[in-house]
Amino acid sequence: MYPVKKAIIIGAGPAGLAAALRLQKSHNISSVIYELRPTPTTIGGSIGIPSNGLRLLDRLGVYKPLTQIANTDERFILHSTTNDAILAESNFSGEAMERIGYGYMRVKRTDLISCLLDAVQREGTPIHYGKRIVSIDEQDERVTAKFEDGTQDTADILLGCDGIHSSVRTMRVDSTLKPEYSGVSAMFSLLRRSELPADSPPVTCFNSTFTTDGLLAIISCTASNDEIFWFFSGEVPVPESGENGWEEHRHKEVQEFKTSILNVLGQVQGRWGNFVREVIHRTESISFTPIYRLPLGGTWSRGRCLLIGDAAHAMQPHAGQGTSMALEDIFVLSHVLKHYPDGSVHDIFSKYDEVRRPRVTRIYTASEQNGQLWKKTGSWGLWFRENMVWAMFSLASVFGRKRGVIPLDDLIYDPEEEPIS
Ligand SMILES: Cc1cc2nc3c(=O)[nH]c(=O)nc-3n(C[C@H](O)[C@H](O)[C@H](O)COP(=O)(O)OP(=O)(O)OC[C@H]3O[C@@H](n4cnc5c(N)ncnc54)[C@H](O)[C@@H]3O)c2cc1C
């Protein structure tokens, strides 16, 4: 008999929704989800989910519905800056498809959330929106969360799935761990294919181009290729007025994005260059996000509260693993629960930490290393970068191999195969 019968989940992002699903389906633990926003998220661009995350979405029963709406072309293409050549073409997940049957998916954030929500609602899990947590107390082997509107709830455990600026973390688990700026920012937008000239080249997968100021990508994010997502990500210094100045900076970027990106994209030649400039011209509005991460080494649990996903280990998105890491967290927790059906909450959370931390550290470090390619460089640096990527991917293909964005072992990693002693 599990000592855990009910969980309070704070946050209805990918981590919170997936946690509720897994706990209910595999452990008969009922959850109640509390989300800060007044409604399910309607904002955000698209996210890429590689093989290790896709296999877990399948185990949650949401992979097949997602393949109906999301883009599953797993190729990424790097276009030359100086001519129409393709410098590199490979698969995001390398040879993972051949090994485990899952490749890569690019999905609109709203589509991912609504698929997970459908599944959670089918399980009958209640979700309360517009809920701001104000305190967490533990007494008599139970944890109680109180909300700003005067309501409260009590359960056996509380999962903080409330993202990088987690209130559960600051309020209860580790108030010392603060998000830090990665030095890199991103601007992005979604565009309907019909908004582009009819003779535009097809966009069916992830297309990218390095520039001296960062990387531009244009990606299909639907199964029918009727919507494209573009982002430009590069080094942006903290505003002169300090980190409180981001709001003003965001406003400026949003106002002036056409001039600033088109200036940078002036260096991209050929038909591809013309196309990317056209995409920017036709874009009406963008979002701007300075990319923050959490330093490694924080505390993930205290008492009956455990942090999951970005709340515990937000990393740079440059290995495309943030969502997959949140999913893996939940499957590791589930795996530990299965091994210790009678374990105390303390023992379960300690074992979770012991099993999970090395993997998180490895992927966090890989994301940070990949992020170096997004830093500003000169024209020689750009030449070197393009040739380095060309060499990395061409060498693999000479030997008949497909190289992914992180090592194959990491892309076929299965949290349920972690040895638990
Ligand atoms: C620019 C950018 C690009 C990215 N690209 C990718 C990608 O391609 N692939 C990928 O896998 N990952 C990507 N990521 C990372 C990915 O978005 C996150 O890792 C993932 O969303 C983490 O899920 P989560 O549920 O832990 O947190 P979140 O998605 O942040 O969800 C947290 C939820 O909690 C809610 N919340 C916050 N505070 C509270 C509170 N106090 N009370 C209640 N609810 C609260 C929020 O409203 C939200 O609904 C990217 C991130 C950025 C910034």
The ligand as a MOL file (V3000), in Angstrom:
LIG
                    3D

  0  0  0     0  0            999 V3000
M  V30 BEGIN CTAB
M  V30 COUNTS 53 58 0 0 0
M  V30 BEGIN ATOM
M  V30 1 C 12.8160 30.3530 -25.6040 0
M  V30 2 C 12.6160 28.9570 -25.0850 0
M  V30 3 C 12.5920 27.8840 -25.9730 0
M  V30 4 C 12.4040 26.5890 -25.5130 0
M  V30 5 N 12.4120 25.5620 -26.4060 0
M  V30 6 C 12.2660 24.3010 -25.9600 0
M  V30 7 C 12.2540 23.2090 -26.8690 0
M  V30 8 O 12.3680 23.3750 -28.0890 0
M  V30 9 N 12.1080 21.9450 -26.3610 0
M  V30 10 C 11.9550 21.7220 -25.0210 0
M  V30 11 O 11.8100 20.5620 -24.6020 0
M  V30 12 N 11.9660 22.7320 -24.1410 0
M  V30 13 C 12.1130 24.0080 -24.5720 0
M  V30 14 N 12.1140 25.0360 -23.6790 0
M  V30 15 C 12.0160 24.7210 -22.2370 0
M  V30 16 C 10.6060 24.2860 -21.8680 0
M  V30 17 O 9.6890 25.2970 -22.2100 0
M  V30 18 C 10.5290 23.9870 -20.3770 0
M  V30 19 O 11.6040 23.1740 -19.9810 0
M  V30 20 C 9.2270 23.2840 -20.0380 0
M  V30 21 O 8.1310 24.0910 -20.3960 0
M  V30 22 C 9.2040 22.9880 -18.5470 0
M  V30 23 O 7.9050 22.5910 -18.1550 0
M  V30 24 P 7.4100 22.9010 -16.6690 0
M  V30 25 O 6.0300 22.3640 -16.6020 0
M  V30 26 O 8.4340 22.4350 -15.6980 0
M  V30 27 O 7.3920 24.4840 -16.5400 0
M  V30 28 P 6.5010 25.5490 -17.3180 0
M  V30 29 O 6.3000 25.1660 -18.7240 0
M  V30 30 O 7.1310 26.8700 -17.0290 0
M  V30 31 O 5.0820 25.4760 -16.5920 0
M  V30 32 C 4.9040 25.9780 -15.2860 0
M  V30 33 C 3.4270 26.2170 -15.0530 0
M  V30 34 O 3.2530 26.6500 -13.7060 0
M  V30 35 C 2.4780 27.8360 -13.6760 0
M  V30 36 N 2.8750 28.5860 -12.4840 0
M  V30 37 C 3.9330 29.4120 -12.3190 0
M  V30 38 N 3.9510 29.8800 -11.0560 0
M  V30 39 C 2.8890 29.3400 -10.4250 0
M  V30 40 C 2.3700 29.4470 -9.0980 0
M  V30 41 N 2.9470 30.1970 -8.1820 0
M  V30 42 N 1.2360 28.7660 -8.7910 0
M  V30 43 C 0.6080 27.9800 -9.7210 0
M  V30 44 N 1.0620 27.8510 -10.9950 0
M  V30 45 C 2.1910 28.5130 -11.3310 0
M  V30 46 C 2.7760 28.5250 -14.9880 0
M  V30 47 O 1.7440 29.4290 -15.3360 0
M  V30 48 C 2.8570 27.3300 -15.9540 0
M  V30 49 O 1.5910 26.9520 -16.4110 0
M  V30 50 C 12.2730 26.3500 -24.1180 0
M  V30 51 C 12.2900 27.4160 -23.2070 0
M  V30 52 C 12.4550 28.7060 -23.6950 0
M  V30 53 C 12.4920 29.8450 -22.6960 0
M  V30 END ATOM
M  V30 BEGIN BOND
M  V30 1 1 1 2
M  V30 2 1 2 3
M  V30 3 2 2 52
M  V30 4 2 3 4
M  V30 5 1 4 5
M  V30 6 1 4 50
M  V30 7 2 5 6
M  V30 8 1 6 7
M  V30 9 1 6 13
M  V30 10 2 7 8
M  V30 11 1 7 9
M  V30 12 1 9 10
M  V30 13 2 10 11
M  V30 14 1 10 12
M  V30 15 2 12 13
M  V30 16 1 13 14
M  V30 17 1 14 15
M  V30 18 1 14 50
M  V30 19 1 15 16
M  V30 20 1 16 17
M  V30 21 1 16 18
M  V30 22 1 18 19
M  V30 23 1 18 20
M  V30 24 1 20 21
M  V30 25 1 20 22
M  V30 26 1 22 23
M  V30 27 1 23 24
M  V30 28 2 24 25
M  V30 29 1 24 26
M  V30 30 1 24 27
M  V30 31 1 27 28
M  V30 32 2 28 29
M  V30 33 1 28 30
M  V30 34 1 28 31
M  V30 35 1 31 32
M  V30 36 1 32 33
M  V30 37 1 33 34
M  V30 38 1 33 48
M  V30 39 1 34 35
M  V30 40 1 35 36
M  V30 41 1 35 46
M  V30 42 1 36 37
M  V30 43 1 36 45
M  V30 44 2 37 38
M  V30 45 1 38 39
M  V30 46 1 39 40
M  V30 47 2 39 45
M  V30 48 1 40 41
M  V30 49 2 40 42
M  V30 50 1 42 43
M  V30 51 2 43 44
M  V30 52 1 44 45
M  V30 53 1 46 47
M  V30 54 1 46 48
M  V30 55 1 48 49
M  V30 56 2 50 51
M  V30 57 1 51 52
M  V30 58 1 52 53
M  V30 END BOND
M  V30 END CTAB
M  END
